[in-house]
Amino acid sequence: MKGLYLVTPDWDDTQKLLEITELALKGGAALVQYRHKTADAGLRREQAECLLSLCRSYQRPLVINDFVDLCLAIDADGIHVGGTDATVAEARAVVGPGKIVGASCYGDLQLARAAHAAGASYVAYGGFYPSRVKKYPVTTSTDIIARSHAEVPLPAVVIGGMTVENAAPLVAAGADMVAAISSIYLAADPQAVARRFAGLFPA
């Protein structure tokens, strides 16, 4: 796992969501996470199915945030769980060995160790910078990336207020993927920004 980890915003406008997601995929996004905390079940299912079809056409995985049942219902590529969602062990038990299971570990290496032991595919750290989307303590230290690679043999994703400029030192420190929402979805040229994020990870 390497590159731009695209996370969707809470948009009810499915067409707009798909249009910008496709531009990001054209720009080189490596993975898409569908995250919509306020949608009803019908809209969430509709958007997830449309995004899965889009991701399939670009041969990129789609991960569902939080809703394990939705991941199974549409046969998405994986699930991402946070501190208030199902546990990594619960998610892994339900989706089986073949799907991606990601875990939010904030700034806590012990959470990452536990996630690895429970069968996670990757661990996500943050926030590193203030976000326009999510409210959280901006307390995660850059050195957690090197510590993670030393102790947890899983890809490390960084999240929280990511721009191409402020993500660069985190990639230099060893981050395997950079998660972005606003930097892509609110950009004047999402494809160009996605290409710049992808460019942080030389082939």
C-alpha positions in Angstrom: 0.0 0.0 0.0 1.5 3.2 -1.2 0.3 6.7 -2.3 -2.7 8.9 -2.0 -5.5 7.5 0.2 -8.6 9.4 -0.8 -11.4 9.9 1.8 -14.8 11.1 0.7 -16.5 14.1 2.3 -20.1 14.1 3.7 -21.7 15.0 0.4 -25.2 14.1 -0.4 -24.7 15.1 -4.1 -23.7 11.7 -5.5 -23.0 13.0 -9.0 -20.6 15.6 -7.7 -19.0 13.1 -5.4 -18.4 10.7 -8.3 -17.1 13.4 -10.6 -14.4 14.6 -8.2 -13.5 11.1 -7.1 -12.9 10.1 -10.7 -10.7 13.1 -11.3 -8.6 12.1 -8.2 -8.4 8.5 -9.6 -7.2 9.9 -12.9 -4.6 11.9 -11.0 -3.3 8.7 -9.3 -5.2 8.1 -6.1 -4.2 4.6 -4.9 -7.2 3.8 -2.7 -10.6 5.3 -1.9 -12.4 5.3 1.5 -16.1 6.0 1.5 -16.9 7.9 4.6 -20.3 9.6 5.1 -21.4 9.8 8.7 -24.7 11.7 8.2 -26.2 9.8 5.2 -29.2 7.6 5.6 -28.9 3.9 4.8 -30.4 4.3 1.3 -28.1 7.1 0.2 -25.1 5.4 1.8 -25.8 2.2 -0.1 -26.3 4.1 -3.4 -23.1 6.1 -3.1 -21.1 3.1 -2.0 -22.2 1.0 -5.0 -21.5 3.8 -7.4 -18.0 4.4 -5.9 -17.3 0.7 -6.0 -18.1 0.5 -9.7 -15.9 3.6 -10.3 -13.0 2.2 -8.3 -13.3 -1.2 -10.2 -13.0 0.6 -13.5 -9.7 2.1 -12.3 -8.6 -1.1 -10.5 -8.3 0.7 -7.2 -9.7 -0.7 -3.9 -12.7 0.8 -2.1 -12.7 0.7 1.7 -15.9 1.5 3.7 -15.6 3.5 6.8 -17.3 2.0 9.8 -20.2 0.1 8.3 -19.1 -3.6 8.1 -22.6 -4.7 6.9 -22.4 -2.3 4.0 -18.9 -3.6 3.1 -20.2 -7.1 3.0 -23.5 -6.2 1.2 -21.7 -4.7 -1.8 -18.5 -6.8 -1.6 -16.3 -3.8 -1.2 -12.5 -4.4 -0.8 -12.3 -3.6 2.9 -13.4 -1.8 6.0 -11.9 1.0 8.1 -12.7 1.2 11.8 -12.1 4.0 14.3 -12.1 4.3 18.0 -15.9 4.2 18.4 -16.6 1.6 15.6 -16.4 -2.2 15.6 -13.0 -3.4 16.9 -10.4 -4.7 14.4 -10.9 -8.2 15.7 -14.7 -8.0 15.2 -14.3 -6.5 11.7 -11.7 -9.1 10.7 -13.9 -11.9 12.0 -16.9 -10.7 9.9 -15.1 -9.8 6.6 -12.7 -12.7 6.6 -9.1 -13.0 5.7 -9.3 -11.7 2.1 -10.4 -8.1 2.7 -8.5 -5.0 3.9 -9.1 -4.0 7.5 -7.7 -0.5 8.5 -7.6 0.9 12.0 -7.4 4.5 13.3 -4.7 4.7 15.9 -4.6 8.4 16.4 -1.3 9.1 18.1 -1.2 5.9 20.1 1.4 3.3 19.2 -0.2 0.8 21.6 -3.4 1.0 19.6 -1.3 0.1 16.5 0.3 -2.8 18.2 -3.1 -4.1 19.2 -4.5 -3.5 15.7 -1.7 -5.6 14.2 -2.3 -8.4 16.7 -6.0 -8.4 15.8 -5.4 -8.7 12.1 -5.3 -5.2 10.7 -4.0 -4.6 7.2 -2.7 -1.0 7.9 -2.7 1.5 10.7 -3.6 5.2 10.4 -2.2 8.0 12.5 -3.3 11.6 13.1 -4.2 14.3 13.3 -0.9 15.9 12.4 -2.4 19.2 11.3 -5.7 21.0 11.8 -8.5 19.7 9.5 -11.3 21.6 7.7 -13.5 18.5 8.1 -12.8 16.7 11.4 -12.3 18.1 14.9 -9.6 16.4 16.9 -6.6 17.1 19.0 -3.6 18.0 16.8 -1.1 16.2 18.9 0.4 13.4 16.8 4.2 13.6 16.5 6.1 12.9 13.3 8.3 10.5 15.1 5.4 8.0 15.5 6.0 7.0 11.9 9.5 5.7 12.4 8.5 4.1 15.7 5.6 2.4 14.0 7.8 0.9 11.3 10.2 -0.3 14.0 7.5 -2.0 16.0 4.4 -2.6 13.8 5.0 -4.4 10.5 2.1 -2.7 8.7 1.8 0.2 6.2 1.3 3.6 8.0 -1.3 6.1 6.8 -1.1 9.7 7.9 -4.2 11.9 8.2 -5.3 15.3 9.4 -5.2 18.5 7.4 -3.0 17.1 4.7 -1.7 19.2 1.9 0.9 18.3 -0.6 3.3 20.6 1.2 2.8 19.5 4.7 2.5 15.8 3.8 6.0 15.8 2.2 8.0 15.6 5.4 5.7 12.8 6.7 6.4 10.8 3.5 10.1 11.6 3.9 9.8 10.2 7.5 8.3 6.9 6.1 4.6 7.4 5.8 3.3 4.8 3.3 0.0 6.6 2.4 -1.4 10.2 2.8 -5.1 10.5 3.5 -6.8 13.6 2.1 -10.3 14.9 1.9 -10.6 18.7 1.6 -7.3 19.1 -0.3 -8.8 17.1 -3.1 -12.6 17.6 -2.9 -12.4 21.4 -2.4 -9.6 22.0 -4.9 -10.0 24.0 -8.1 -8.2 21.2 -10.0 -8.6 17.9 -8.1 -6.8 15.9 -10.7 -3.7 18.1 -10.6 -3.6 18.0 -6.8 -4.1 14.2 -6.7 -1.2 14.0 -9.2 1.0 16.1 -6.9 0.1 13.9 -3.9 0.9 10.8 -6.0 4.2 12.4 -7.0 5.3 12.3 -3.3 5.7 8.5 -3.8 8.2 7.8 -6.6 7.6 4.5 -8.4 
